[in-house]
Structure formats: structure tokens, C-alpha cells
């Protein structure tokens, strides 16, 4: 019995370490994008194109190694093919571009925290969609999201924004995009798996972006070992490996535990932005961060919304979006 407990504890530890590593990689990738945009001349559109194409191909290679026979199945079913195209263009592409545009206009810490308003938007959408009563717990989470956003972008002042209106616009839009990106592909994920769905979504989005921003045409940028490292980290560690570790962790821990641990992503982004990039961080910024992360944690816990675990993306919503 003791040996079985130790084995179970060891397996769970593996899952926890995987999620923590993935969250740190995600948080650092946003921070590494900031100097690319604000000091080296790279643009969000170019980085999004390269990131999506490269990471998408890596994910599809990984999926084919698992089972090459299912790689193209999604293209054989008309309804799923159309859904995949919509997911790639309006889900994967929009969430990638809006997030990096928010970093370009502001900084990685604020962009990441604003994107983490998505669980509140998902909760509100599902409550309206299924005509559910807003419980006290969910109401508190929504108030925390609003208050956290206010303190984060205003520094406690009613008449002055501490972030640019452009950064706020892209940050809020990235939260909307992430909410859509979480809910829309549920049927595809269930039918074809996450690696195939996300891989094709990234390839579709990256291919569309390349029509406007060719990845091989780039001018006015600073190439250096630093810029090459940042780009490689964002593509490999911050996208492909982070995604792989997070999905693999679900074999060892529950989606709720994984969602709770993923709040280390914005914490990593904030810490790296303050300590490395020297982004100003006030007491009001800290209060806003605590409120937004508290909201995410609150919504990651089981709620009184039937069988739906909202923040981990476990919902019965499929065709109604």
C-alpha cells in the first residue's frame, strides 16, 4: 500500500512539474517578444507568422509520429474542415496576433494579465447562453476581473490610463480571442486530439498571415544572437514544448489542477518584466495582478454550473457558437 501511494505521488509530481514548466515557458515567451518589438525592429505580424508556421509544423510532426493515419482525417469531413478553417483564422490567428500586438503597444506583463480575463468572459458567455443564474461565486469573480483590470491599467486614478489606449484595446481583444479559441474547437479536440487540431490551426493561421507578411521578407531589424535566441525560444519552448508539456500533464493530474497551476504564466511574465525589463510596477499594479489571478483561481475551481468546468475548457458547448 505504501509503495502504491509513493508511486501515485511520484506520477502526480511529474504532471505538476510539466504544467509549471509549460506556464513558465509561456510567460517568458511574451517577455522575450517585448525587446524584439521595442528594441530590435521586429513586428507582431512577422513574429506571429513565423511562430505559427514553425510551431504548427512541429505539432503536426509530433502528431504524425503518434499516429500518421489520422493526420489528414479532419480534412475529409466537410463540416469539420470548415470548422477547422474558422478555428485557424478566427481562433488561433486572432489570439496570437492580438496578444503580440498588446505587447508591442504596451508590455508583456499587462498584455498577459489582460488576456487572462478570458475565463471571466467564458463564464459570462456560458451563463447567458444556457440561461444560468449568476451565482455569488461567479459574480465575485467577475467583480474581481473588473476591479483588477481597473487597477492594472489606471494605477488607481480615475482620469488617467497608465497604459496606452492601443495596448488596452489589444489586451481586451486578446481576452475575447482567447475565450473564443477555448470554446470553439471543442468538437475538433474531442474528435481529432489537441496536437492535430492546434497544429493545423496554427498552419492555417500562419499561411494566411504569410499572404500579407512573408516570413522570408524582413527589413529594418536587428539580427543578433539575442534576437535569434528570443525567436527560437518563442517558437520552440514558448509554443511547441509548452503546449506538449501541458497536454501531457493531463495524463497525470486533473484539468482543474492544471488550470490552477497555469496562473504561473502571468506571474512569470510579471516577474520577468519587472526584474529583467524594468517595467514600472506599483502597489496598484500588484493589487490588479492579485485580483485577476484570484479570479482565475476562483473560476478554475468547480462551480455550480452543472458539468461545466469553465476555465479548463470543459464544457458541453459545441455547435452553438
C-alpha positions as CSV (number, residue, x, y, z in Angstrom):
1,X,0.0,0.0,0.0
2,X,2.8,2.4,0.9
3,X,4.6,1.7,-2.4
4,X,1.4,2.4,-4.3
5,X,1.0,5.7,-2.6
6,X,4.6,6.7,-3.3
7,X,4.1,5.7,-7.0
8,X,0.9,7.8,-7.2
9,X,2.6,10.7,-5.6
10,X,5.5,10.4,-8.0
11,X,3.2,10.3,-11.0
12,X,1.3,13.4,-9.8
13,X,4.6,15.2,-9.2
14,X,5.5,14.6,-12.9
15,X,2.3,16.2,-14.0
16,X,2.8,19.2,-11.7
17,X,6.3,19.8,-12.9
18,X,5.1,19.6,-16.5
19,X,2.4,22.3,-16.0
20,X,4.8,24.5,-14.0
21,X,7.4,24.3,-16.8
22,X,4.9,25.0,-19.5
23,X,3.5,28.0,-17.6
24,X,7.0,29.4,-17.2
25,X,7.8,28.9,-20.8
26,X,4.6,30.7,-21.9
27,X,5.2,33.6,-19.5
28,X,8.8,34.0,-20.7
29,X,7.9,33.9,-24.4
30,X,5.8,37.0,-24.1
31,X,8.6,38.7,-22.2
32,X,11.1,37.8,-24.8
33,X,8.8,39.2,-27.5
34,X,8.9,42.7,-25.9
35,X,12.6,43.5,-26.8
36,X,12.1,42.1,-30.3
37,X,9.3,44.7,-30.8
38,X,10.6,47.6,-28.9
39,X,14.3,47.5,-29.4
40,X,15.1,45.3,-32.4
41,X,12.6,46.4,-35.0
42,X,10.5,43.2,-35.4
43,X,6.8,43.4,-35.9
44,X,4.0,41.4,-34.4
45,X,2.7,40.3,-37.8
46,X,6.1,38.8,-38.8
47,X,6.6,37.1,-35.4
48,X,3.1,35.7,-35.5
49,X,3.6,34.3,-39.0
50,X,6.9,32.6,-38.2
51,X,5.7,31.3,-34.8
52,X,2.5,29.8,-36.1
53,X,4.0,28.2,-39.2
54,X,7.0,26.7,-37.4
55,X,5.2,25.6,-34.2
56,X,2.3,24.3,-36.3
57,X,4.6,22.1,-38.4
58,X,6.3,20.8,-35.3
59,X,3.0,19.9,-33.7
60,X,1.8,18.1,-36.8
61,X,5.1,16.2,-37.0
62,X,4.6,15.2,-33.3
63,X,1.0,14.1,-34.1
64,X,2.1,12.1,-37.1
65,X,4.7,10.2,-35.0
66,X,1.9,9.2,-32.7
67,X,-0.5,8.1,-35.5
68,X,0.2,9.2,-39.0
69,X,-3.0,7.6,-40.3
70,X,-5.2,10.3,-38.6
71,X,-3.3,13.4,-39.6
72,X,-5.5,14.3,-42.5
73,X,-8.8,12.9,-41.3
74,X,-10.1,16.3,-40.3
75,X,-9.9,17.4,-43.9
76,X,-12.1,14.6,-45.1
77,X,-15.2,15.7,-43.3
78,X,-16.8,18.8,-44.7
79,X,-18.2,20.2,-41.5
80,X,-15.0,19.6,-39.6
81,X,-12.9,21.0,-42.4
82,X,-15.0,24.2,-42.4
83,X,-14.8,24.4,-38.6
84,X,-11.0,23.9,-38.7
85,X,-10.6,26.8,-41.2
86,X,-12.7,29.0,-38.9
87,X,-10.7,28.0,-35.9
88,X,-7.4,28.6,-37.7
89,X,-8.4,32.1,-38.9
90,X,-10.6,33.4,-36.1
91,X,-9.3,31.4,-33.2
92,X,-5.6,30.6,-33.4
93,X,-4.6,33.5,-35.5
94,X,-6.6,36.1,-33.6
95,X,-5.4,35.0,-30.2
96,X,-1.8,35.0,-31.4
97,X,-1.9,38.4,-33.1
98,X,-3.9,40.3,-30.5
99,X,-1.6,39.1,-27.7
100,X,1.6,40.2,-29.5
101,X,0.0,43.4,-30.7
102,X,-0.8,44.2,-27.0
103,X,2.9,43.6,-26.1
104,X,4.0,45.8,-28.9
105,X,1.8,48.6,-27.8
106,X,2.5,48.2,-24.1
107,X,4.4,45.5,-22.2
108,X,4.3,41.7,-21.7
109,X,3.1,41.8,-18.1
110,X,-0.1,43.9,-18.8
111,X,-0.8,42.0,-22.1
112,X,-0.6,38.6,-20.3
113,X,-2.8,39.7,-17.4
114,X,-5.4,41.3,-19.7
115,X,-5.5,38.1,-21.7
116,X,-6.2,36.2,-18.5
117,X,-9.6,37.9,-18.4
118,X,-10.8,35.2,-20.8
119,X,-12.1,32.9,-18.1
120,X,-14.4,35.6,-16.9
121,X,-15.7,36.2,-20.4
122,X,-16.2,32.4,-20.9
123,X,-18.1,32.2,-17.7
124,X,-20.4,35.2,-18.6
125,X,-21.0,33.8,-22.1
126,X,-21.9,30.3,-20.8
127,X,-24.2,31.8,-18.2
128,X,-26.1,33.9,-20.9
129,X,-26.0,31.1,-23.5
130,X,-27.5,28.5,-21.1
131,X,-29.6,31.0,-19.2
132,X,-28.0,30.1,-15.9
133,X,-28.2,32.2,-12.8
134,X,-25.1,34.1,-11.9
135,X,-24.0,32.6,-8.6
136,X,-22.4,34.6,-5.8
137,X,-19.1,32.9,-6.6
138,X,-19.2,33.8,-10.3
139,X,-20.4,37.3,-9.5
140,X,-17.5,37.8,-7.2
141,X,-15.1,36.5,-9.8
142,X,-16.5,39.0,-12.4
143,X,-16.2,41.9,-10.0
144,X,-12.6,40.8,-9.3
145,X,-11.9,40.8,-13.0
146,X,-13.3,44.3,-13.5
147,X,-11.5,45.7,-10.4
148,X,-8.3,44.0,-11.3
149,X,-8.4,45.5,-14.8
150,X,-9.1,49.0,-13.4
151,X,-6.2,48.9,-11.0
152,X,-3.9,47.4,-13.6
153,X,-4.4,50.0,-16.3
154,X,-5.2,53.1,-14.2
155,X,-2.8,52.9,-11.2
156,X,-5.8,54.0,-9.1
157,X,-6.5,57.2,-11.0
158,X,-10.0,57.7,-12.5
159,X,-8.9,60.2,-15.1
160,X,-5.6,58.7,-16.4
161,X,-4.6,55.5,-18.0
162,X,-1.1,54.0,-17.2
163,X,-1.2,52.0,-20.4
164,X,-1.8,53.3,-23.9
165,X,-5.4,53.0,-25.2
166,X,-3.9,50.9,-28.0
167,X,-2.4,48.4,-25.5
168,X,-5.7,48.3,-23.6
169,X,-7.7,47.7,-26.8
170,X,-5.4,44.8,-28.0
171,X,-5.3,43.4,-24.5
172,X,-9.1,43.2,-24.1
173,X,-9.4,41.9,-27.6
174,X,-6.9,39.2,-26.9
175,X,-9.0,38.0,-23.9
176,X,-12.1,37.9,-26.3
177,X,-10.0,35.9,-28.8
178,X,-8.7,33.5,-26.1
179,X,-12.3,32.9,-24.9
180,X,-13.4,32.1,-28.5
181,X,-10.3,30.0,-29.0
182,X,-11.2,28.0,-25.9
183,X,-14.8,27.3,-26.7
184,X,-15.0,27.0,-30.5
185,X,-12.8,23.9,-31.2
186,X,-14.3,21.6,-28.6
187,X,-15.7,19.2,-31.1
188,X,-12.5,19.1,-33.1
189,X,-10.4,18.5,-30.0
190,X,-12.7,15.6,-29.0
191,X,-12.6,14.0,-32.5
192,X,-9.0,14.5,-33.6
193,X,-7.0,15.4,-30.5
194,X,-5.2,18.6,-29.4
195,X,-1.9,18.2,-31.4
196,X,-3.7,17.8,-34.8
197,X,-6.3,20.5,-34.1
198,X,-3.9,23.1,-32.8
199,X,-1.2,22.1,-35.3
200,X,-3.5,22.6,-38.3
201,X,-5.0,25.7,-36.7
202,X,-1.5,27.3,-36.5
203,X,-0.5,26.2,-40.0
204,X,-3.8,27.7,-41.4
205,X,-3.4,31.0,-39.5
206,X,0.3,31.3,-40.3
207,X,-0.3,30.5,-44.0
208,X,-3.0,33.2,-44.1
209,X,-0.7,35.8,-42.5
210,X,2.1,34.9,-44.9
211,X,0.0,36.3,-47.7
212,X,0.5,39.8,-46.1
213,X,3.7,39.3,-44.2
214,X,6.1,36.9,-45.9
215,X,8.3,35.4,-43.3
216,X,11.4,35.5,-45.6
217,X,11.0,39.2,-46.3
218,X,12.0,41.3,-43.3
219,X,13.8,44.6,-43.3
220,X,14.9,47.2,-40.7
221,X,15.5,44.7,-37.9
222,X,18.5,44.0,-35.7
223,X,19.8,40.4,-36.1
224,X,22.0,39.2,-33.3
225,X,22.5,36.1,-31.2
226,X,20.0,37.6,-28.7
227,X,17.2,38.1,-31.3
228,X,17.8,34.6,-32.7
229,X,17.6,33.2,-29.2
230,X,14.4,35.1,-28.4
231,X,12.7,33.9,-31.7
232,X,13.9,30.3,-31.2
233,X,12.7,30.3,-27.5
234,X,9.2,31.7,-28.5
235,X,8.7,29.1,-31.3
236,X,10.2,26.0,-29.6
237,X,10.0,26.4,-25.9
238,X,7.2,29.0,-25.6
239,X,4.9,27.3,-28.1
240,X,5.6,23.7,-29.1
241,X,7.3,22.4,-26.0
242,X,5.0,24.4,-23.6
243,X,1.9,23.0,-25.4
244,X,3.3,19.5,-25.4
245,X,4.1,19.6,-21.7
246,X,0.7,21.0,-20.7
247,X,-1.2,18.4,-22.7
248,X,1.0,15.5,-21.4
249,X,0.4,16.7,-17.8
250,X,-3.3,15.9,-18.2
251,X,-2.3,12.2,-18.1
252,X,-1.1,12.6,-14.5
253,X,-3.2,15.4,-13.0
254,X,-6.7,16.8,-13.4
255,X,-7.6,19.7,-15.8
256,X,-8.6,21.7,-12.7
257,X,-5.2,21.3,-11.1
258,X,-3.5,22.1,-14.4
259,X,-5.7,25.3,-14.8
260,X,-4.8,26.4,-11.2
261,X,-1.1,25.9,-11.8
262,X,-1.2,27.7,-15.2
263,X,-1.6,31.0,-13.3
264,X,2.2,30.8,-13.0
265,X,2.2,32.1,-16.6
266,X,1.2,35.7,-15.8
267,X,3.2,35.6,-12.6
268,X,6.3,34.6,-14.6
269,X,5.6,37.4,-17.2
270,X,5.2,40.0,-14.4
271,X,8.3,38.9,-12.6
272,X,10.4,38.8,-15.7
273,X,9.1,42.2,-16.9
274,X,9.9,43.9,-13.6
275,X,13.2,42.2,-12.8
276,X,14.6,42.0,-16.4
277,X,12.9,44.6,-18.5
278,X,12.5,47.1,-15.6
279,X,8.8,47.7,-16.3
280,X,7.4,50.1,-13.7
281,X,5.2,48.2,-11.1
282,X,3.3,50.0,-8.5
283,X,1.2,48.9,-5.5
284,X,-1.9,49.3,-7.7
285,X,-0.4,47.1,-10.3
286,X,0.2,44.5,-7.7
287,X,-3.4,44.8,-6.5
288,X,-4.7,44.4,-10.0
289,X,-2.5,41.4,-10.6
290,X,-3.7,39.7,-7.3
291,X,-7.4,40.4,-8.2
292,X,-7.1,39.0,-11.8
293,X,-5.1,35.9,-10.7
294,X,-7.6,35.4,-7.8
295,X,-10.4,35.5,-10.4
296,X,-8.7,32.8,-12.5
297,X,-8.2,30.6,-9.5
298,X,-11.8,31.1,-8.3
299,X,-13.1,30.1,-11.8
300,X,-10.7,27.2,-12.0
301,X,-12.5,25.5,-9.1
302,X,-15.7,23.6,-9.6
303,X,-18.7,25.9,-9.7
304,X,-22.4,25.5,-9.5
305,X,-22.8,25.4,-13.3
306,X,-23.7,21.8,-13.9
307,X,-21.0,19.7,-15.5
308,X,-19.0,22.6,-16.9
309,X,-15.6,23.4,-15.6
310,X,-15.2,26.7,-17.3
311,X,-11.6,27.8,-17.0
312,X,-10.2,24.4,-18.0
313,X,-12.4,24.5,-21.2
314,X,-14.6,21.5,-20.1
315,X,-18.0,22.5,-21.4
316,X,-20.8,20.9,-23.4
317,X,-20.8,23.9,-25.7
318,X,-20.2,22.8,-29.3
319,X,-22.2,23.9,-32.2
320,X,-24.0,26.9,-30.8
321,X,-21.1,29.4,-31.1
